[in-house]
Amino acid sequence: MTSMQAIPPIERLKGRENYSTWRFAMTVFLEHEDLWKCIEGTEVDERKLTRAKAKLILCIDPINYSHIQNAGTVKEVWDKLQASFEDSGLTRKVSLLRTMATTRLEKCNSVEDYVNKIITTAHKLSGLGYPVSDEWVGTLLLAGLPEEYRPMIMGIENSGMTITADAIKTKILQDVKDARTGKNSDHQTAFFAKRNKKAINSRL
């Protein structure tokens, strides 16, 4: 039981591709365990320092041990991992922005996968000191939907609904997921079709 409790339920650090999410999860976990001062370098309790280092290393994929084998303290382990995998340069930011702008629902495995990809990418950008506004995240979630969901977007616009990541995420997970699984009611479909026709006629 003791050995199992030593390993938090966090995905092991594989490399640059999951470093930002791993770092966030480890930060929360170490704070919860009252071990964050070990990372800051201000802890003097040797037992806590040993525990923190053990927990940290157990959450790293063995393929990455080469980066930390010469680290003497838990703070050195943390700093070496950050130096190896944190990419805060312009190229990384451009890559993440491109991912957000080009992610499309039809290219994702599921509605949940689509939503998580955009929101996770936004969090990664924030972690690099390049925050994306909540409204932009919500707008990008709508921008990646197929053309068939234009009536839904028009309905959101006409309703005066505030565009936020959470609001649009909820809307997509409810309406879009239902539509893709054939659960949309005939009433809702007719409503969107009628609204779309009205909008088109008003522009003619």
C-alpha positions as CSV (number, residue, x, y, z in Angstrom):
1,M,0.0,0.0,0.0
2,T,2.8,2.4,0.9
3,S,4.5,2.0,-2.5
4,M,1.2,2.6,-4.3
5,Q,0.6,5.8,-2.3
6,A,4.0,7.1,-3.3
7,I,3.0,7.3,-6.9
8,P,0.4,10.0,-7.7
9,P,-2.2,9.3,-10.4
10,I,-0.4,11.6,-12.9
11,E,0.6,10.7,-16.4
12,R,4.3,10.3,-16.5
13,L,6.4,12.9,-18.2
14,K,7.2,11.7,-21.7
15,G,8.7,14.8,-23.2
16,R,7.9,18.1,-24.6
17,E,4.5,17.0,-25.9
18,N,3.1,16.6,-22.3
19,Y,5.4,18.7,-20.2
20,S,3.1,21.6,-19.7
21,T,0.2,19.4,-18.4
22,W,2.5,17.3,-16.4
23,R,4.1,20.3,-14.8
24,F,0.7,21.7,-13.9
25,A,-0.5,18.4,-12.3
26,M,2.8,17.9,-10.4
27,T,2.7,21.5,-9.1
28,V,-0.8,20.9,-7.7
29,F,0.1,17.5,-6.3
30,L,3.3,18.7,-4.5
31,E,1.4,21.7,-3.1
32,H,-1.3,19.3,-1.8
33,E,1.4,17.2,-0.2
34,D,3.0,20.3,1.4
35,L,6.2,19.6,-0.6
36,W,6.3,22.6,-2.9
37,K,8.9,24.4,-0.8
38,C,11.2,21.6,-1.9
39,I,11.0,22.8,-5.5
40,E,11.4,26.4,-4.4
41,G,14.6,25.4,-2.6
42,T,13.4,26.8,0.8
43,E,12.6,23.5,2.5
44,V,15.0,22.3,5.2
45,D,13.2,19.1,6.3
46,E,15.4,16.3,4.9
47,R,12.5,13.8,5.0
48,K,10.3,16.1,2.9
49,L,13.1,16.7,0.5
50,T,13.6,12.9,0.1
51,R,9.9,12.3,-0.4
52,A,9.5,15.1,-2.9
53,K,12.4,13.8,-5.0
54,A,11.1,10.3,-5.0
55,K,7.6,11.3,-6.0
56,L,8.9,13.5,-8.7
57,I,11.1,10.9,-10.2
58,L,8.4,8.2,-10.1
59,C,6.3,10.5,-12.3
60,I,8.9,10.6,-15.0
61,D,9.1,8.1,-17.9
62,P,12.4,6.1,-17.5
63,I,13.4,7.2,-20.9
64,N,14.0,10.7,-19.5
65,Y,16.2,9.6,-16.5
66,S,19.3,10.6,-18.5
67,H,18.3,14.3,-18.0
68,I,18.3,14.1,-14.2
69,Q,20.7,11.4,-13.2
70,N,23.3,13.9,-12.1
71,A,20.8,16.0,-10.1
72,G,21.5,16.0,-6.4
73,T,18.4,17.7,-5.1
74,V,14.8,17.7,-6.0
75,K,15.0,21.4,-7.1
76,E,17.8,20.4,-9.5
77,V,15.7,17.6,-10.9
78,W,12.8,20.1,-11.5
79,D,15.1,22.7,-13.0
80,K,16.8,20.2,-15.4
81,L,13.4,19.0,-16.6
82,Q,12.3,22.5,-17.2
83,A,15.5,23.3,-19.1
84,S,15.0,20.1,-21.2
85,F,11.3,20.3,-22.1
86,E,9.9,23.8,-21.6
87,D,9.9,25.6,-24.9
88,S,8.7,29.2,-24.5
89,G,10.2,30.5,-27.8
90,L,8.4,32.1,-30.7
91,T,8.4,28.9,-32.7
92,R,6.5,27.1,-30.0
93,K,4.0,29.9,-29.6
94,V,3.4,30.0,-33.4
95,S,2.9,26.2,-33.4
96,L,0.3,26.3,-30.6
97,L,-1.5,29.2,-32.2
98,R,-1.6,27.3,-35.5
99,T,-3.0,24.3,-33.7
100,M,-5.8,26.3,-32.2
101,A,-6.7,28.1,-35.5
102,T,-6.7,24.9,-37.6
103,T,-8.3,22.3,-35.3
104,R,-11.5,21.1,-36.9
105,L,-14.2,18.9,-35.5
106,E,-14.3,16.5,-38.5
107,K,-10.6,15.7,-38.0
108,C,-11.0,14.8,-34.3
109,N,-12.0,11.4,-32.9
110,S,-14.9,12.8,-30.9
111,V,-16.6,16.0,-29.8
112,E,-14.8,15.7,-26.5
113,D,-11.4,15.3,-28.2
114,Y,-12.1,18.4,-30.3
115,V,-13.1,20.6,-27.3
116,N,-10.2,19.4,-25.2
117,K,-7.6,19.9,-27.9
118,I,-8.5,23.6,-28.3
119,I,-8.8,24.3,-24.6
120,T,-5.7,22.4,-23.7
121,T,-3.7,24.3,-26.3
122,A,-5.0,27.6,-24.9
123,H,-3.8,26.6,-21.5
124,K,-0.4,25.7,-22.9
125,L,-0.1,29.2,-24.4
126,S,-1.1,30.7,-21.1
127,G,1.7,28.7,-19.5
128,L,4.2,30.3,-21.9
129,G,3.1,33.8,-20.9
130,Y,0.8,34.2,-24.0
131,P,-2.7,34.1,-22.6
132,V,-5.6,33.8,-25.1
133,S,-8.7,35.6,-24.0
134,D,-11.7,33.6,-22.9
135,E,-13.8,35.0,-25.7
136,W,-11.2,34.0,-28.3
137,V,-11.2,30.4,-27.1
138,G,-15.0,30.3,-27.3
139,T,-14.9,31.8,-30.8
140,L,-12.3,29.3,-32.0
141,L,-14.4,26.5,-30.7
142,L,-17.2,27.7,-32.9
143,A,-14.9,28.4,-35.9
144,G,-13.8,24.7,-36.1
145,L,-17.3,23.4,-36.5
146,P,-18.5,22.1,-39.9
147,E,-20.6,24.4,-42.1
148,E,-23.8,22.4,-41.1
149,Y,-23.6,24.1,-37.6
150,R,-23.8,27.6,-39.0
151,P,-27.5,27.9,-37.9
152,M,-26.4,27.1,-34.3
153,I,-23.8,29.8,-34.4
154,M,-26.3,32.3,-35.8
155,G,-28.7,31.3,-33.0
156,I,-26.0,32.0,-30.4
157,E,-25.3,35.4,-32.0
158,N,-29.0,36.3,-32.1
159,S,-29.5,35.2,-28.5
160,G,-27.0,37.7,-27.1
161,M,-25.2,34.9,-25.3
162,T,-21.8,35.9,-23.8
163,I,-19.1,34.1,-25.6
164,T,-16.8,32.3,-23.1
165,A,-14.9,29.1,-23.3
166,D,-17.1,27.3,-20.8
167,A,-20.3,28.5,-22.3
168,I,-19.4,27.4,-25.8
169,K,-17.9,24.2,-24.5
170,T,-21.1,23.3,-22.8
171,K,-23.1,24.2,-25.9
172,I,-21.0,22.1,-28.2
173,L,-20.9,19.1,-25.8
174,Q,-24.7,19.2,-25.6
175,D,-26.0,20.2,-29.0
176,V,-23.2,19.1,-31.4
177,K,-22.6,15.8,-29.6
178,D,-26.3,15.0,-29.7
179,A,-26.5,15.9,-33.4
180,R,-23.6,13.7,-34.3
181,T,-25.1,10.7,-32.3
182,G,-28.6,11.2,-33.9
183,K,-30.2,12.5,-30.6
184,N,-31.3,15.9,-31.9
185,S,-35.0,16.3,-31.8
186,D,-37.0,17.2,-35.0
187,H,-38.1,20.3,-33.2
188,Q,-34.5,21.6,-32.8
189,T,-33.6,20.7,-36.4
190,A,-36.7,22.5,-37.7
191,F,-35.9,25.5,-35.5
192,F,-32.4,25.9,-36.8
193,A,-33.5,25.4,-40.4
194,K,-36.2,28.1,-40.0
195,R,-33.8,30.5,-38.4
196,N,-31.2,29.9,-41.1
197,K,-33.8,30.5,-43.9
198,K,-35.0,33.7,-42.2
199,A,-31.4,35.0,-41.9
200,I,-30.7,34.3,-45.6
201,N,-33.9,36.0,-46.7
202,S,-33.1,39.1,-44.7
203,R,-29.8,39.4,-46.6
204,L,-31.4,39.1,-50.1
